[in-house]
Structure formats: C-alpha cells, structure tokens
Amino acid sequence: MMPKKQKISKGVCKKDSLTGFTALEILVSLSIMAFLIVVSVGSFSKVRNARALDSAVESASSLIREARSRAMASEDGSQFGVYFEPSRAVLFKGTVFMEGDPNNKTYLPPNEVEIASVNFLASSIVFKKLTGDAENPGNVSVRLKNDPANAKTIFVNEAGLIYAE
C-alpha cells in the first residue's frame, strides 16, 4: 500500500500544520474576561447596596406605621412610639422609651446601612392614642455606610402620616 500524498494549497502543507492558540491570544482573552468580571461585580455591589437601603427604609417605615396603628387602636390604653439610634430602631409602648422593656420591638438595619440623622425630640416619634397624631413630627435619614451621599429620609408630619424620599 502506498502512502497518501499530501495536499498542498498555496504552499502550506495541511497535514502537518499546527492548530491552537498563541500565548498572546490567551492573554488577551483572559484580560477581557477579568475586565468583564470587575465591571459586573461593581454593578452587582451597587444594586445590592441600593436594595439594602430600600429595604431598610421600608422596614423602618413599617415600624413607624405599626406604632401609629397600635396607638390609634389604643392598644392597652397606651400611646406608642419609635426610638432611633444609628444601629437600630425600637418600637416602644408609652410616651418615653425605656431600655429593656419586654414590650419593645427592635429592628436592626442591614450591615451596609445606618440610621444617619434623627430629627425627632429625644430621638423618638410618639403617636397619640385614638388619633394617631404625631406629638413631635420630624424625620429620620437612613444611608449607606460606604456611600453617605446615598441616603433616604422618612418624614412624619403632625397628622402622623409617613412618607419617604
């Protein structure tokens, strides 16, 4: 049996040609993949932080609404309020926050978020029973720890209505 003849096309022997990637091609591909990973991780981090901030604002607003609802229902014949610190918000029974009261309900914001500024008398908002009016209207700001410019504010007016911006 005779060996097969090699086909020659334009001076290149196809049987003996090598296929594969050069080191430069691999390096360029890896660089592009690394760039895409860095961009996507940065975007993911921003989205995650925005969700954490939105979640914290919604949870704090819900706690304030719960205090107002319980005061309007005159639950246990009492007023209710919410006390704020940088790392927590506490729903309390009565007109003054008392640490350690078993009726207190604590909300802890996500680790990325902090309660930045509180513009309520004695750092708390208290609602009158039956009417739900706020005794000391004001606002509280919630912000990202790593991006203080990214903040949202929860407002409570004299009628006890709550809204966030």
PECOR-V36154 format. One record per backbone hydrogen bond with DSSP energy under -0.5 kcal/mol. CO is the residue of the C=O (numbers start at 1). NH is the residue of the N-H. Records with the same first field share a line. If there is no record, write none. Layout:
CO: NH, NH
//
This chain:
7: 9, 14
8: 10
9: 12
12: 9, 14
14: 17
22: 26
23: 27
24: 28
25: 29
26: 30
27: 31
28: 32
29: 33
30: 34
31: 35
32: 36
33: 37
34: 38
35: 39
36: 40
37: 41
38: 42
39: 43
40: 44
41: 45
42: 46
43: 47
44: 48
45: 49
46: 50
47: 51
48: 52
49: 53
50: 54
51: 55
52: 56
53: 57
54: 58
55: 59
56: 60
57: 61
58: 62
59: 63
60: 64
61: 65
62: 66
63: 67
64: 68
65: 69
66: 70
67: 71
68: 72
69: 73
70: 75
71: 74, 130
74: 77
75: 78
79: 94
80: 127
81: 92
82: 125
83: 90
85: 88
86: 115
88: 85
89: 107
90: 83
91: 105
92: 81
98: 101
101: 104
105: 91
107: 89, 109
110: 113
112: 145
114: 116, 143
117: 141
119: 139
120: 123
121: 124
123: 84
125: 82
126: 135, 136
127: 80
128: 132
129: 131
133: 128
138: 156
139: 119
140: 154
141: 116, 117
142: 152
143: 114
144: 147
147: 144, 150
149: 151
150: 144
152: 142
153: 155, 165
154: 140
155: 163
156: 138
157: 160
158: 134
161: 157
163: 155
//
